Amino acid sequence: MSKPRGISVLSGGLDCTVATSIYANDYDLTAITFNYGQQSFDEELNHARRICEKYGMEHVVIDLPWLENISTSSLTSDEDIPEISEDDLDNYDVAIETAKSVWVPARNTVFCSIALAYAESLGAEIIIVGWDYEEAVTFPDNSKEYLDAFNETIKYGSFDDISIKAPLIDMSKKEIVETGHEFNAPMDLSYSCYTGKELHCGKCESCKRRKRAFVEAGLDDPTEYSD
């Protein structure tokens, strides 16, 4: 009997890699990686491809040049990527400023709308995303409220019974790493850095949260950092 089909929104990052691993054995997955002009695209693509090869997933790359053109995010420009100290990771005032710097207009709304179109065309039942509790503190489109709202929108925007699955939605990064370990997720193949350098910079917020998660989980961090 054939497996049900699913879509993974896969940037190659830690969160989406772990989220995908949870469903990889039970679904025939197609992964989508988006290019919206982010500095880290080449590395994201390289790591996403390797993850897809491990799971035998079809891989689709979608270019969104118009999103780059309307974005003023430091992710898509020559602006310096903000650096943050570990002590400030849980300082809301500092973290919200970092979040605003890397914010790309309606990114998750755009991604999920395109993923929904693919899901309909392929007869897929689920769309997998790596949204989590820790990032939802400063990124509203990672929150449970956003997840529930988008799933409600799908009910009115599609004839098909499709739902977005965010298995990490209540988890901290530490819990995500623990879950990845439990599901044997290829976390060593994931890439989290905002800068797009071959080695993780170890200084941007995404790297800092990744580092801290492995330390708090008491697991060896397979990541190579340049700092």
matplotlib code that plots the C-alpha trace (Angstrom):
import matplotlib.pyplot as plt

x = [0.0, 1.4, 2.1, 0.1, 1.8, 3.1, 5.0, 7.9, 8.8, 12.5, 15.1, 17.7, 17.5, 17.5, 13.8, 12.4, 14.8, 13.6, 10.0, 10.4, 12.1, 9.0, 6.9, 9.6, 8.8, 5.1, 4.7, 5.9, 7.4, 8.2, 10.4, 10.3, 13.2, 12.6, 15.1, 14.0, 17.5, 18.7, 22.4, 22.3, 20.5, 23.5, 24.2, 20.6, 20.2, 23.2, 22.1, 18.5, 19.6, 21.6, 18.7, 16.4, 19.0, 19.0, 15.2, 14.7, 12.5, 11.8, 13.2, 11.7, 13.4, 11.2, 12.7, 10.9, 12.8, 9.9, 10.1, 13.7, 12.8, 10.3, 12.3, 14.5, 15.6, 19.2, 18.9, 18.4, 20.6, 24.1, 23.3, 25.2, 23.4, 22.7, 24.9, 23.5, 25.0, 23.7, 22.6, 20.3, 18.6, 15.8, 15.8, 12.6, 13.5, 16.9, 15.5, 12.6, 14.9, 17.0, 13.8, 12.7, 16.1, 15.8, 12.0, 11.0, 7.5, 4.8, 7.4, 5.6, 2.3, 3.8, 5.6, 2.6, 0.3, 2.7, 3.0, -0.8, -0.9, 1.7, -0.2, -3.4, -1.6, 0.1, -2.8, -0.8, -2.5, -0.1, 2.4, 5.2, 6.8, 9.4, 7.6, 8.4, 7.6, 10.9, 10.9, 7.2, 8.1, 9.5, 8.2, 4.4, 4.2, 5.7, 3.0, 0.3, -2.3, -0.9, -0.9, -4.5, -5.5, -3.8, -5.3, -8.7, -8.0, -7.2, -10.7, -12.2, -9.4, -9.2, -11.5, -9.0, -8.5, -5.0, -3.5, -0.3, 1.6, 3.9, 5.0, 7.5, 5.0, 5.2, 8.9, 12.0, 15.2, 16.5, 13.4, 13.7, 17.3, 16.1, 13.3, 15.7, 17.9, 14.9, 13.9, 17.4, 17.0, 20.1, 20.8, 24.4, 23.2, 21.1, 22.2, 21.0, 23.3, 21.9, 25.2, 25.5, 29.1, 30.2, 30.8, 28.2, 29.3, 28.3, 27.4, 24.0, 20.9, 20.1, 23.5, 23.4, 20.1, 21.4, 24.5, 22.6, 20.1, 22.7, 24.4, 21.1, 20.1, 23.5, 24.1, 27.2, 26.8, 27.9, 28.0, 31.3, 31.4, 33.9, 34.1]
y = [0.0, 3.4, 6.0, 9.2, 12.2, 15.2, 18.5, 19.7, 23.3, 22.7, 25.4, 22.9, 24.4, 22.5, 23.0, 21.9, 19.0, 17.7, 18.3, 16.4, 13.5, 12.9, 12.2, 10.8, 7.1, 7.4, 9.8, 10.1, 13.6, 16.3, 19.0, 22.7, 25.1, 28.8, 31.2, 34.8, 36.3, 35.4, 35.5, 31.9, 30.5, 28.6, 26.8, 26.2, 24.6, 22.5, 21.2, 20.7, 18.6, 16.4, 15.9, 15.1, 12.5, 10.9, 10.5, 9.9, 12.9, 14.7, 18.2, 21.4, 24.8, 27.9, 31.3, 34.3, 37.3, 39.6, 38.9, 39.9, 43.1, 44.2, 43.1, 45.4, 42.5, 42.2, 38.6, 39.9, 42.9, 44.1, 45.1, 43.4, 40.4, 41.3, 39.6, 38.8, 37.5, 34.4, 36.4, 38.4, 35.4, 35.6, 39.4, 40.2, 43.8, 42.8, 39.8, 41.6, 44.2, 41.3, 39.7, 42.9, 43.2, 39.8, 39.9, 39.2, 40.4, 37.7, 35.0, 32.1, 33.2, 33.2, 29.8, 28.1, 29.4, 28.0, 24.7, 24.5, 24.8, 22.0, 19.9, 20.2, 19.4, 16.3, 15.1, 15.6, 15.5, 17.5, 20.4, 20.1, 23.2, 23.7, 26.5, 26.4, 28.0, 29.6, 31.6, 32.4, 34.8, 37.2, 35.9, 35.9, 33.7, 30.9, 30.9, 28.4, 31.1, 31.6, 27.9, 27.5, 30.5, 29.2, 25.8, 27.5, 29.4, 26.2, 24.9, 27.8, 28.0, 24.4, 21.7, 19.2, 18.0, 19.4, 20.5, 22.2, 20.1, 21.9, 19.1, 21.4, 24.2, 23.9, 23.2, 25.1, 24.6, 22.3, 20.1, 20.2, 18.9, 16.1, 15.3, 15.2, 12.8, 10.6, 10.4, 10.1, 13.3, 14.2, 17.3, 17.1, 17.9, 20.9, 24.6, 27.4, 30.4, 33.7, 34.7, 32.1, 31.2, 27.6, 27.3, 28.6, 32.0, 31.2, 34.8, 35.5, 34.7, 31.6, 30.2, 31.2, 29.4, 26.3, 26.2, 26.7, 24.0, 21.2, 22.3, 22.3, 19.0, 17.5, 16.2, 16.6, 19.4, 18.2, 21.8, 23.5, 27.1, 29.7, 31.6]
z = [0.0, -1.0, 1.6, 1.9, 0.4, 2.2, 1.6, 3.7, 3.8, 4.1, 4.4, 5.6, 9.1, 12.4, 13.1, 9.8, 9.6, 12.9, 12.0, 8.7, 10.5, 12.5, 9.4, 7.0, 7.5, 7.2, 4.3, 0.7, 1.0, -1.4, 0.0, -1.1, -0.6, -1.3, -2.7, -1.7, -2.1, 1.4, 2.0, 3.3, 0.2, -1.3, 2.0, 2.8, -0.7, -0.2, 3.2, 2.1, -0.8, 1.5, 3.8, 0.8, -0.4, 3.1, 3.1, -0.6, -0.9, -4.2, -3.9, -5.5, -5.5, -6.0, -6.7, -5.4, -6.7, -6.1, -2.4, -2.3, -4.2, -1.6, 1.5, 3.6, 5.8, 6.7, 5.4, 1.9, 1.8, 2.4, 6.0, 8.8, 10.3, 14.0, 16.6, 20.0, 23.3, 24.9, 27.9, 25.7, 24.0, 26.5, 26.7, 24.8, 24.1, 22.5, 20.7, 19.2, 17.6, 16.1, 14.8, 13.2, 11.5, 9.8, 9.2, 5.6, 4.7, 5.1, 4.5, 6.1, 4.6, 1.2, 1.8, 3.1, 0.3, -2.3, -0.3, -0.2, -4.0, -4.3, -1.8, -3.9, -7.1, -5.7, -3.6, -0.4, 3.0, 5.1, 5.0, 7.5, 9.0, 11.7, 13.7, 17.4, 20.7, 21.3, 18.0, 18.3, 21.2, 18.6, 15.3, 15.2, 12.2, 14.2, 16.8, 17.6, 16.9, 13.4, 12.8, 13.9, 11.8, 8.7, 9.1, 9.4, 6.2, 4.4, 5.2, 3.2, 0.6, -0.6, -1.7, -0.2, 3.3, 3.9, 7.2, 8.3, 10.8, 13.2, 15.6, 17.4, 18.0, 21.8, 22.0, 23.0, 21.0, 23.7, 23.3, 19.5, 19.7, 22.1, 19.7, 16.8, 18.8, 19.5, 15.8, 14.6, 12.6, 10.5, 12.6, 11.4, 7.9, 9.0, 8.6, 10.8, 10.2, 8.9, 7.2, 4.5, 5.3, 5.0, 8.7, 11.1, 12.4, 16.0, 16.6, 15.0, 16.9, 15.0, 15.7, 19.4, 19.9, 18.1, 20.3, 23.5, 22.6, 22.2, 25.5, 27.4, 25.9, 27.0, 23.4, 21.3, 18.8, 15.3, 14.1, 13.0, 14.1, 12.9, 16.2]

ax = plt.figure().add_subplot(projection="3d")
ax.plot(x, y, z, "-o")
ax.set_aspect("equal")
plt.show()
